[in-house]
Amino acid sequence: MTVLLNSEIFILTLVIGVYLAAVWLFRKTRLSILNPLLVSIPVLALITHFLGISYESFEKGSRIISFMLGPTVVVLGYLLYEQIAQLKENAVSIITSVFVGCITGVLSVIFIARYFGADHALIASLEPKSVTTPIAMSIAERSGGIPAIAAVVVIAFTRCMTIAITNARVYDDLRHLGASHAYLFQSVKGQVPRVFLVPAIVGTAVISAFYLMIMYFNDNRFTPGEVAGMGTCAGVVVVLSAALYGVYRFTRRRVCRSLCIG
């Protein structure tokens, strides 16, 4: 039975099955808090724990999915190829803006994270926030960061910028209809936090509850060492929340800038 549970075919089936079930649940409810990614991660964590599947076995069994993240990024290059004429016409502007944006994005994250007292691992995880998720995870891992944190930051930042680009015409129409900058800013301020608050609150609540459950059911009580461990975890949550808040403020400014909201 153990061999079957740790086999690659079982783990692949488990991951794909849980994700498809989460997609079905999201389409039925249309609740943002039930985003397929947010649902799949804690569900898979609980299932693998109770089935006794180690992280090493899970990582090895799902390596095909991890590998496919790379080609999916390359496929996006075809969309750029379709716009090759515009790219050539604006080559200097694009190269300059990308270069300046990369430098500014990385340095701003480093300074903000250091201001909030983040350590090297957390800073290295936040640095690649402006690239795609698989590339960010690889950069974070090679620079001594935490790939999981890098993935969360990139997904949140990219989601916010995608919303801004998609709704740019809507905000432009509102501006022409007489909507004030204050109203438009409050609209952005009301939407961007949801992208950060949902994973932060749900993620910390689920992981904290999971950790408490493990500590308690070891011997049906909390030992002094376990209480000290919970205090350490609470401190980690505070530091991560502060860093995520800094990324949120940076993202909100970028969204406002892309929508021409002062």
Buried (B, 14 or more C-beta within 10 A) or exposed (E): EEEEBBEEEBBBEBBEEBBEBBBEBBEEEEEEBBBBBBBBBBBBBEBBBEBEBEEEBBEEBBEEEEEEBEEEEEEEEEEEEEEEEEEEEEEEEEEEEEEEEEEEBBEBBBEBBEEBEBEEBBBBBBBBBBBBBBBBBBBBBEBEBBBEBBBBBBBBBBBBBEBBEEBEEEBEEBBEEEEEEEEBBEBBEEBBBBBBBBBBEBBBEBBBEBBBEEBEEEEEEBEEEBEEBBEEBEEEBEBBBBBBBBBBEBBBBBBBEBBEBE
